[in-house]
Amino acid sequence: MKLVFAIVHDEDETEVMRSLNEDGFSVTKLSSTGGFLRAGNSTLVVGVPKESVDHVMDIIKAKSRSRKKLINSSITPAVNSAIAPGYPIEVTVGGATIFVVDVEKYEKA
């Protein structure tokens, strides 16, 4: 048994969960906030047999997309830096960060 943790952008969470449910996987959603941009994320937790890990990961990857976003930089520029404080910069957000861990014991009460 494996436990899959997938951190996905809030805009992708509904489609990822729907697709996992359609394929028979139960999903628990935890609301979370990202560290870098403090953006809304969802952490999805899926318990699966070892043989299903790749299938679950494929679904998550297919339904989680990266997107470009403009943010105001709060970086103090170094000497000769091209980025000034408060200057909008383009960053990539979204996609999925996936962790797979072993489950030592599983019990459903």
FENSULMO-V343285 format. One record per residue. N is the residue number from 1. PSI is psi in whole degrees, -180 to 180 (* if undefined). OMEGA is omega in radians with two decimals (* if undefined). BURIAL is 1 if it has 16 or more other C-alpha atoms within 10 Angstrom, else 0. Layout:
N|PSI|OMEGA|BURIAL / N|PSI|OMEGA|BURIAL
This chain:
1|140|3.13|1 / 2|154|3.05|1 / 3|121|-3.12|1 / 4|124|3.03|1 / 5|123|3.12|1 / 6|120|3.08|1 / 7|115|-3.07|1 / 8|156|3.10|1 / 9|144|-3.14|1 / 10|-32|-3.14|1 / 11|-20|-3.12|0 / 12|-17|-2.99|1 / 13|-45|-3.10|1 / 14|-45|-3.11|0 / 15|-38|3.10|1 / 16|-48|-3.14|1 / 17|-43|-3.14|1 / 18|-45|-3.12|0 / 19|-41|3.10|1 / 20|-44|3.12|1 / 21|-41|3.13|0 / 22|-30|3.12|0 / 23|11|3.01|0 / 24|12|-3.14|0 / 25|133|3.05|0 / 26|139|-3.06|0 / 27|136|3.00|1 / 28|131|-3.11|0 / 29|131|3.03|1 / 30|124|3.08|0 / 31|138|-3.11|0 / 32|168|3.14|1 / 33|133|-3.14|1 / 34|155|-3.09|0 / 35|-46|-3.03|0 / 36|-55|-3.11|0 / 37|-1|-3.08|0 / 38|39|-3.11|0 / 39|157|3.11|0 / 40|127|3.09|0 / 41|166|2.98|1 / 42|136|3.04|1 / 43|117|-3.13|1 / 44|134|-3.11|1 / 45|125|-3.10|1 / 46|121|3.03|1 / 47|125|-3.07|1 / 48|156|2.97|1 / 49|153|-3.12|0 / 50|-39|-3.09|0 / 51|-19|-3.06|0 / 52|-4|-3.07|0 / 53|-49|-3.11|1 / 54|-39|3.13|0 / 55|-45|3.12|0 / 56|-44|3.13|1 / 57|-39|3.10|1 / 58|-42|3.12|0 / 59|-47|-3.12|1 / 60|-45|-3.14|1 / 61|-40|-3.10|1 / 62|-30|-3.05|0 / 63|0|3.12|1 / 64|118|-3.09|1 / 65|149|3.04|0 / 66|152|3.11|0 / 67|156|3.11|0 / 68|144|3.13|0 / 69|141|3.07|0 / 70|131|3.07|0 / 71|157|3.02|0 / 72|128|-3.13|0 / 73|140|3.05|0 / 74|21|-3.11|0 / 75|131|3.04|0 / 76|123|-3.05|0 / 77|144|3.02|0 / 78|170|3.10|0 / 79|136|-3.13|0 / 80|21|3.14|0 / 81|146|3.13|0 / 82|-8|-3.08|0 / 83|123|3.10|0 / 84|153|3.11|0 / 85|137|3.12|0 / 86|0|3.14|0 / 87|132|-3.13|0 / 88|133|3.06|0 / 89|153|-3.14|0 / 90|130|3.10|0 / 91|159|3.08|0 / 92|128|3.09|0 / 93|167|3.10|1 / 94|-157|-3.00|1 / 95|-161|3.14|1 / 96|144|2.97|1 / 97|123|-3.00|0 / 98|132|3.05|1 / 99|139|3.08|0 / 100|125|-3.12|1 / 101|152|3.08|0 / 102|145|3.06|0 / 103|117|-3.13|0 / 104|-39|-3.12|0 / 105|141|3.13|0 / 106|132|3.12|0 / 107|131|3.09|0 / 108|118|-3.08|0 / 109|*|*|0
